[in-house]
């Protein structure tokens, strides 16, 4: 099962920037307006090993990704200690990469 979510639930992530086709998300497949800026939500398993983050690789670090998600998905600026706690939690989800993930 694939879960998809709008990127920019409480604040428009795409406002004030030149859009690319990739920024349109699922809209590129369905051509439905409600699918603009909707993206597959990946598993958090091994998230600390999968930088860069987001469809446009705009977050180079997990810390940056957590800050962006706080701002655009929750509508708030997360305090540095909260970012640190969330990143620490996400790092606990790291395990061995499946054999198919190795080159």
DSSP file (Angstrom, degrees, kcal/mol; ACC not computed):
  #  RESIDUE AA STRUCTURE BP1 BP2  ACC     N-H-->O    O-->H-N    N-H-->O    O-->H-N    TCO  KAPPA ALPHA  PHI   PSI    X-CA   Y-CA   Z-CA
    1    1 A X              0   0    0      0, 0.0     2,-0.5     0, 0.0     0, 0.0   0.000 360.0 360.0 360.0 132.8    0.0    0.0    0.0
    2    2 A X        -     0   0    0     38,-0.0     2,-0.4    40,-0.0    40,-0.1  -0.897 360.0-154.1-106.8 132.9    1.3    3.4   -0.9
    3    3 A X        -     0   0    0     38,-0.5    38,-3.6    -2,-0.5     2,-0.4  -0.869  10.3-167.1-104.0 138.5    0.4    6.5    1.1
    4    4 A X  E     -A   40   0A   0     -2,-0.4     2,-0.3    36,-0.3    36,-0.2  -0.947   5.0-176.1-125.5 147.9    0.5    9.9   -0.6
    5    5 A X  E     -A   39   0A   0     34,-2.5    34,-2.5    -2,-0.4     2,-0.3  -0.995  32.1-106.3-143.8 145.6    0.3   13.3    1.1
    6    6 A X  E     -A   38   0A   0     -2,-0.3     2,-0.8    32,-0.3     3,-0.4  -0.547  33.0-133.0 -68.8 133.1    0.1   16.9    0.0
    7    7 A X  S    S+     0   0    0     30,-3.2     6,-0.3    -2,-0.3     7,-0.2  -0.819  92.1  32.2 -91.1 113.6    3.5   18.7    0.5
    8    8 A X        +     0   0    0     -2,-0.8    -1,-0.2     4,-0.2    65,-0.2   0.795  66.8 165.0 104.7  52.0    2.6   21.9    2.2
    9    9 A X  S    S+     0   0    0     -3,-0.4    64,-0.2     1,-0.2     3,-0.1   0.934  82.7  15.9 -65.6 -48.1   -0.4   21.1    4.2
   10   10 A X  S    S+     0   0    0     62,-2.2     2,-0.3     1,-0.3    63,-0.2   0.519 135.7  29.8-108.0  -7.9   -0.4   24.3    6.4
   11   11 A X  S    S-     0   0    0     61,-1.2     2,-0.8     4,-0.0    -1,-0.3  -0.976  88.9-106.9-150.4 139.4    2.0   26.5    4.4
   12   12 A X    >   -     0   0    0     -2,-0.3     3,-0.8     1,-0.2    -4,-0.2  -0.545  27.3-172.3 -75.8 106.0    2.6   26.5    0.7
   13   13 A X  T 3  S+     0   0    0     -2,-0.8    -1,-0.2    -6,-0.3    -5,-0.1   0.779  85.6  49.0 -63.9 -28.0    6.0   25.0    0.0
   14   14 A X  T >  S+     0   0    0     -7,-0.2     3,-1.2    -6,-0.1    -1,-0.2   0.490  80.5 119.5 -96.4  -4.4    5.8   25.9   -3.6
   15   15 A X  T <  S+     0   0    0     -3,-0.8     3,-0.1     1,-0.2    -4,-0.0  -0.360  79.7  11.7 -64.7 137.3    4.8   29.6   -3.3
   16   16 A X  T 3  S+     0   0    0      1,-0.2     2,-0.3    -2,-0.1    -1,-0.2   0.681 106.6  99.7  74.1  18.4    7.3   32.1   -4.7
   17   17 A X  S <  S-     0   0    0     -3,-1.2     2,-0.4     0, 0.0    -1,-0.2  -0.967  80.5-101.2-134.6 153.9    9.4   29.6   -6.6
   18   18 A X        -     0   0    0     -2,-0.3     2,-0.2    -3,-0.1    -3,-0.0  -0.583  44.6-133.0 -71.1 126.6    9.6   28.5  -10.2
   19   19 A X        -     0   0    0     -2,-0.4     2,-0.3     3,-0.0    -1,-0.1  -0.557  16.4-159.0 -85.0 145.7    7.8   25.2  -10.5
   20   20 A X    >   -     0   0    0     -2,-0.2     3,-0.7     1,-0.1     4,-0.5  -0.718  36.5-104.3-108.9 167.8    9.2   22.2  -12.3
   21   21 A X  G >  S+     0   0    0     -2,-0.3     3,-1.5     1,-0.2     4,-0.3   0.885 122.2  59.6 -58.0 -38.0    7.2   19.2  -13.6
   22   22 A X  G >  S+     0   0    0      1,-0.3     3,-1.4     2,-0.2    -1,-0.2   0.817  94.2  64.7 -61.4 -30.5    8.4   17.2  -10.6
   23   23 A X  G <  S+     0   0    0     -3,-0.7    -1,-0.3     1,-0.3    14,-0.2   0.695  89.1  68.4 -66.3 -18.1    6.8   19.7   -8.3
   24   24 A X  G X  S-     0   0    0     -3,-1.5     3,-1.5    -4,-0.5    13,-1.0   0.670  82.0-176.2 -77.4 -16.2    3.4   18.8   -9.6
   25   25 A X  B X   +b   38   0A   0     -3,-1.4     3,-1.9    -4,-0.3     4,-0.3  -0.282  63.6   2.7  62.6-135.7    3.7   15.3   -8.0
   26   26 A X  T >> S+     0   0    0     12,-2.6     4,-2.5     9,-0.4     3,-1.9   0.708 117.1  79.4 -60.2 -21.5    0.8   12.9   -8.6
   27   27 A X  H <> S+     0   0    0     -3,-1.5     4,-2.3     8,-1.3    -1,-0.3   0.851  82.9  64.9 -54.7 -33.9   -0.8   15.4  -10.9
   28   28 A X  H <4 S+     0   0    0     -3,-1.9    -1,-0.3     7,-0.2    -2,-0.2   0.769 112.8  33.3 -61.0 -24.9    1.6   14.3  -13.5
   29   29 A X  H <4 S+     0   0    0     -3,-1.9    -2,-0.2    -4,-0.3    -1,-0.2   0.854 131.4  27.7 -95.8 -45.3    0.0   10.9  -13.5
   30   30 A X  H  < S-     0   0    0     -4,-2.5    -3,-0.2     2,-0.1    -2,-0.2   0.752  80.7-144.5 -93.7 -26.0   -3.7   11.6  -12.8
   31   31 A X     <  +     0   0    0     -4,-2.3     2,-0.5    -5,-0.4    -4,-0.1   0.708  53.9 138.7  61.8  22.5   -4.2   15.2  -14.2
   32   32 A X    >   -     0   0    0     -6,-0.2     3,-2.2     1,-0.1    -1,-0.3  -0.854  57.5-137.2 -97.3 130.7   -6.5   15.8  -11.2
   33   33 A X  G >  S+     0   0    0     -2,-0.5     3,-1.8     1,-0.3    -1,-0.1   0.844 102.6  61.9 -55.3 -36.7   -6.2   19.2   -9.6
   34   34 A X  G 3  S+     0   0    0      1,-0.3    -1,-0.3    -7,-0.0    -7,-0.1   0.627  97.1  60.9 -67.6 -10.7   -6.5   17.7   -6.1
   35   35 A X  G X  S+     0   0    0     -3,-2.2     3,-1.6    -9,-0.1    -8,-1.3   0.379  72.8 122.9 -95.9   3.2   -3.3   15.7   -6.8
   36   36 A X  T <  S+     0   0    0     -3,-1.8   -11,-0.2     1,-0.3   -12,-0.1  -0.492  86.8   4.2 -64.6 131.2   -1.1   18.8   -7.4
   37   37 A X  T 3  S+     0   0    0    -13,-1.0   -30,-3.2     1,-0.2     2,-0.5   0.710  96.7 136.5  65.7  23.4    1.9   18.7   -4.9
   38   38 A X  E <   -Ab   6  25A   0     -3,-1.6   -12,-2.6   -14,-0.6     2,-0.3  -0.890  30.3-179.7-101.7 130.2    0.8   15.2   -3.6
   39   39 A X  E     -A    5   0A   0    -34,-2.5   -34,-2.5    -2,-0.5     2,-0.1  -0.912  34.7 -95.4-130.8 153.8    3.7   12.8   -3.2
   40   40 A X  E     -A    4   0A   0     -2,-0.3     2,-0.7   -36,-0.2   -36,-0.3  -0.441  37.8-132.8 -61.6 137.1    4.3    9.2   -2.1
   41   41 A X        -     0   0    0    -38,-3.6   -38,-0.5    -2,-0.1     3,-0.1  -0.871  24.0-144.6 -96.1 113.3    5.2    9.1    1.6
   42   42 A X        -     0   0    0     -2,-0.7     5,-0.0     1,-0.1   -40,-0.0  -0.300  25.3 -90.2 -75.3 162.0    8.2    6.8    1.9
   43   43 A X        -     0   0    0      1,-0.1    -1,-0.1     2,-0.1     0, 0.0  -0.321  24.8-135.3 -62.5 150.9    8.9    4.5    4.9
   44   44 A X    >   +     0   0    0     -3,-0.1     3,-2.1     2,-0.1     4,-0.3   0.545  68.7 119.8 -85.8  -7.8   10.8    6.0    7.7
   45   45 A X  T 3  S-     0   0    0      1,-0.3    49,-0.2     2,-0.1    -2,-0.1  -0.409  91.9  -3.2 -59.6 126.2   12.9    2.8    7.9
   46   46 A X  T >  S+     0   0    0     47,-1.6     3,-2.0    44,-0.2    -1,-0.3   0.705  86.2 147.2  63.2  23.1   16.6    3.7    7.3
   47   47 A X  G X   +     0   0    0     -3,-2.1     3,-1.4     1,-0.3    -2,-0.1   0.816  64.7  63.4 -59.5 -30.5   15.6    7.4    6.7
   48   48 A X  G 3  S+     0   0    0     42,-0.4    -1,-0.3    -4,-0.3     3,-0.3   0.663 103.9  49.5 -68.0 -14.0   18.9    8.5    8.2
   49   49 A X  G <  S+     0   0    0     -3,-2.0    -1,-0.3     1,-0.2    -2,-0.2   0.372  96.5  71.7-103.0   3.5   20.7    6.7    5.3
   50   50 A X  S <  S+     0   0    0     -3,-1.4    -1,-0.2    -4,-0.2    -2,-0.1   0.078  73.8 179.2-116.6  25.5   18.7    8.1    2.4
   51   51 A X        +     0   0    0     -3,-0.3     2,-0.1     2,-0.1     9,-0.1  -0.308  49.5  63.4 -62.5 153.7   19.7   11.8    2.1
   52   52 A X  S    S-     0   0    0      7,-0.6     2,-0.3     9,-0.0     8,-0.2   0.627  79.6-147.9 -77.1 168.5   19.0   14.0    0.2
   53   53 A X  B     +C   59   0B   0      6,-2.9     6,-1.5    -2,-0.1     5,-0.4  -0.707  44.8  29.1-112.8 156.7   15.4   14.4    1.1
   54   54 A X  S >  S-     0   0    0     -2,-0.3     3,-1.7     3,-0.2     5,-0.0   0.149  93.2 -72.6  81.2 164.8   12.1   15.4   -0.7
   55   55 A X  T 3  S+     0   0    0      1,-0.3    -1,-0.2     2,-0.1   -32,-0.0   0.744 135.6  42.0 -60.7 -24.9   11.2   15.0   -4.4
   56   56 A X  T 3  S-     0   0    0     -3,-0.1    -1,-0.3   -33,-0.0    -2,-0.1   0.291 105.9-122.9-108.1   8.9   13.6   17.8   -5.3
   57   57 A X    <   +     0   0    0     -3,-1.7    -3,-0.2     1,-0.1    -4,-0.1   0.794  64.4 143.0  56.0  30.8   16.5   16.8   -3.0
   58   58 A X        +     0   0    0     -5,-0.4     2,-0.7     1,-0.1    -4,-0.1   0.655  51.8  67.2 -79.6 -15.4   16.3   20.2   -1.4
   59   59 A X  B     -C   53   0B   0     -6,-1.5    -6,-2.9     1,-0.1    -7,-0.6  -0.913  59.1-175.9-108.7 111.3   17.1   19.0    2.1
   60   60 A X        +     0   0    0     -2,-0.7     2,-0.3    -8,-0.2    -1,-0.1   0.757  68.4  38.4 -76.6 -25.2   20.7   17.7    2.3
   61   61 A X  S  > S-     0   0    0      1,-0.1     4,-2.0   -10,-0.1    -8,-0.1  -0.843  80.0-118.8-126.4 161.1   20.4   16.6    5.9
   62   62 A X  H  > S+     0   0    0     -2,-0.3     4,-2.4     1,-0.2     5,-0.2   0.862 115.5  57.4 -63.6 -36.3   17.8   15.0    8.1
   63   63 A X  H  > S+     0   0    0      1,-0.2     4,-2.1     2,-0.2    -1,-0.2   0.922 107.1  47.4 -60.9 -44.8   17.9   18.0   10.4
   64   64 A X  H  > S+     0   0    0      1,-0.2     4,-2.4     2,-0.2    -1,-0.2   0.911 111.2  51.8 -62.4 -41.9   17.0   20.3    7.4
   65   65 A X  H  X S+     0   0    0     -4,-2.0     4,-2.6     1,-0.2    -2,-0.2   0.899 108.7  49.9 -63.5 -41.3   14.2   17.9    6.4
   66   66 A X  H  X S+     0   0    0     -4,-2.4     4,-2.3     2,-0.2    -1,-0.2   0.908 110.9  49.8 -65.0 -41.5   12.7   17.9    9.9
   67   67 A X  H  X S+     0   0    0     -4,-2.1     4,-2.3     2,-0.2    11,-0.2   0.923 112.1  47.7 -62.2 -44.3   12.7   21.7   10.0
   68   68 A X  H  X S+     0   0    0     -4,-2.4     4,-2.9     1,-0.2     5,-0.4   0.920 111.3  50.4 -63.7 -44.4   11.0   21.9    6.6
   69   69 A X  H  X>S+     0   0    0     -4,-2.6     4,-2.2     1,-0.2     5,-1.1   0.898 110.1  50.8 -63.1 -39.5    8.4   19.3    7.6
   70   70 A X  I  X>S+     0   0    0     -4,-2.3     6,-2.2     3,-0.2     4,-0.8   0.936 114.8  43.8 -59.7 -46.6    7.7   21.3   10.8
   71   71 A X  I  <5S+     0   0    0     -4,-2.3     4,-0.3     4,-0.2    -2,-0.2   0.933 126.9  26.2 -66.1 -48.8    7.3   24.5    8.8
   72   72 A X  I  <5S+     0   0    0     -4,-2.9   -62,-2.2    -5,-0.1   -61,-1.2   0.784 129.5  35.8 -94.3 -28.7    5.1   23.3    5.9
   73   73 A X  I  <5S+     0   0    0     -4,-2.2    -3,-0.2    -5,-0.4    -2,-0.1   0.778 132.2  26.1 -94.8 -29.1    3.3   20.3    7.3
   74   74 A X  I  <<S-     0   0    0     -5,-1.1    -3,-0.2    -4,-0.8    -2,-0.1   0.586  97.0-127.3-108.0 -14.8    2.7   21.5   10.9
   75   75 A X  S   <S+     0   0    0     -5,-0.5     2,-0.3    -4,-0.3    -4,-0.2   0.803  72.6  98.0  73.3  29.8    2.7   25.2   10.3
   76   76 A X  S    S-     0   0    0     -6,-2.2     2,-0.7     2,-0.0    -1,-0.2  -0.993  74.8-117.4-147.7 154.4    5.3   25.9   13.0
   77   77 A X        -     0   0    0     -2,-0.3     2,-0.3    -3,-0.1   -10,-0.1  -0.826  38.5-135.3 -88.2 118.7    9.0   26.5   13.5
   78   78 A X        -     0   0    0     -2,-0.7    -7,-0.1   -11,-0.2    -8,-0.0  -0.563  18.7-114.0 -78.0 135.9   10.4   23.7   15.6
   79   79 A X    >>  -     0   0    0     -2,-0.3     4,-2.1     1,-0.1     3,-0.7  -0.361  30.7-110.7 -62.7 148.6   12.7   24.7   18.4
   80   80 A X  H 3> S+     0   0    0      1,-0.3     4,-2.4     2,-0.2     5,-0.1   0.852 118.1  53.7 -51.3 -39.5   16.3   23.3   17.9
   81   81 A X  H 3> S+     0   0    0      2,-0.2     4,-2.4     1,-0.2    -1,-0.3   0.883 107.2  51.0 -66.6 -36.3   15.9   20.8   20.8
   82   82 A X  H <> S+     0   0    0     -3,-0.7     4,-2.7     2,-0.2     5,-0.2   0.912 109.6  50.3 -65.2 -41.7   12.7   19.4   19.2
   83   83 A X  H  X S+     0   0    0     -4,-2.1     4,-2.7     1,-0.2     5,-0.2   0.933 110.6  50.3 -59.1 -45.3   14.5   19.0   15.9
   84   84 A X  H  X S+     0   0    0     -4,-2.4     4,-2.4    -5,-0.2    -2,-0.2   0.907 111.3  48.1 -59.3 -44.0   17.3   17.2   17.7
   85   85 A X  H  X S+     0   0    0     -4,-2.4     4,-2.3     2,-0.2    -2,-0.2   0.912 112.4  47.9 -65.3 -43.4   14.9   14.9   19.5
   86   86 A X  H  X S+     0   0    0     -4,-2.7     4,-2.8     2,-0.2    -2,-0.2   0.925 112.9  48.3 -64.3 -44.0   13.0   14.0   16.3
   87   87 A X  H  X S+     0   0    0     -4,-2.7     4,-2.1     2,-0.2    -2,-0.2   0.911 110.0  52.4 -62.6 -41.9   16.3   13.4   14.4
   88   88 A X  H  X S+     0   0    0     -4,-2.4     4,-0.9    -5,-0.2    -1,-0.2   0.918 111.3  47.4 -60.0 -43.0   17.5   11.2   17.3
   89   89 A X  H >< S+     0   0    0     -4,-2.3     3,-1.2     1,-0.2     4,-0.4   0.946 110.0  51.8 -62.3 -48.2   14.2    9.2   17.1
   90   90 A X  H >< S+     0   0    0     -4,-2.8     3,-1.3     1,-0.3   -42,-0.4   0.848 104.2  58.0 -59.8 -33.7   14.5    8.8   13.3
   91   91 A X  H >< S+     0   0    0     -4,-2.1     3,-1.4     1,-0.3    -1,-0.3   0.767  95.0  65.1 -67.8 -24.4   18.0    7.5   13.7
   92   92 A X  T << S+     0   0    0     -3,-1.2    -1,-0.3    -4,-0.9    -2,-0.2   0.650  90.3  67.4 -71.2 -12.3   16.7    4.7   15.9
   93   93 A X  T <  S+     0   0    0     -3,-1.3   -47,-1.6    -4,-0.4     2,-0.4   0.350  76.5 114.3 -87.1   6.1   14.8    3.4   12.8
   94   94 A X    <   +     0   0    0     -3,-1.4     2,-0.2   -49,-0.2   -49,-0.1  -0.629  35.4 148.7 -82.3 132.4   18.1    2.5   11.1
   95   95 A X        -     0   0    0     -2,-0.4     2,-0.2     1,-0.0    -2,-0.0  -0.712  54.6 -46.4-141.1-167.6   18.8   -1.2   10.5
   96   96 A X        -     0   0    0     -2,-0.2     2,-0.2     1,-0.1     3,-0.1  -0.495  59.8-118.7 -70.0 135.7   20.6   -3.3    7.9
   97   97 A X        -     0   0    0     -2,-0.2    -1,-0.1     1,-0.1     5,-0.1  -0.543  35.9-103.3 -71.5 139.2   19.8   -2.3    4.4
   98   98 A X    >   -     0   0    0     -2,-0.2     3,-2.2     1,-0.1     4,-0.5  -0.283  29.1-113.1 -60.2 150.0   18.2   -5.1    2.4
   99   99 A X  G >  S+     0   0    0      1,-0.3     3,-1.3     2,-0.2    -1,-0.1   0.832 116.2  62.1 -55.0 -34.6   20.5   -6.9    0.0
  100  100 A X  G 3  S+     0   0    0      1,-0.3    -1,-0.3     3,-0.1    -2,-0.1   0.675  96.1  60.8 -68.4 -15.4   18.6   -5.5   -3.0
  101  101 A X  G <  S+     0   0    0     -3,-2.2     2,-0.3     2,-0.0    -1,-0.3   0.607  86.9  89.7 -86.8 -12.0   19.5   -1.9   -1.9
  102  102 A X    <         0   0    0     -3,-1.3    -4,-0.0    -4,-0.5     0, 0.0  -0.662 360.0 360.0 -86.8 139.7   23.2   -2.6   -2.3
  103  103 A X              0   0    0     -2,-0.3    -1,-0.1     0, 0.0    -3,-0.1   0.508 360.0 360.0 -67.2 360.0   24.8   -1.9   -5.7
